[in-house]
Amino acid sequence: MGCSLFLLGVCIVASGLYIILRKEYQEALKTLTRQSPKLAGKSPIEDVVKPLAQTSVQLMETVNKLIQTAVGTGAFLAMLGSALCILAYWMVSN
């Protein structure tokens, strides 16, 4: 029982670290950051560009919140997995 709980904990820690370290969301944020000034600099006089620039800013904020949520989920999984590993060690040692 303790060994299977330990292996489960290791798998959960690995999945949490994978979520934290993957670069999927960071690349999307970098692309949005590069494209926003280009969009805003097109023509500040046009009324069509202003809502597009505001929408791109809102999209960047949303992606940033998504990154923060993913990192929080990964950290929670890593802590939960560590707790399971400690519990498994305690079960085996007693």
Number of C-alpha atoms within 10 A of each C-alpha: 8 17 13 11 18 22 15 16 24 18 15 22 24 16 17 23 18 14 20 20 12 12 11 10 14 13 11 13 18 11 11 16 14 10 13 17 12 11 15 16 10 12 12 12 8 9 9 10 16 16 12 14 20 13 13 19 15 12 14 19 13 13 17 16 12 13 19 14 13 18 19 15 16 22 18 16 22 24 16 17 24 17 15 21 23 16 16 20 15 11 14 12 8 5
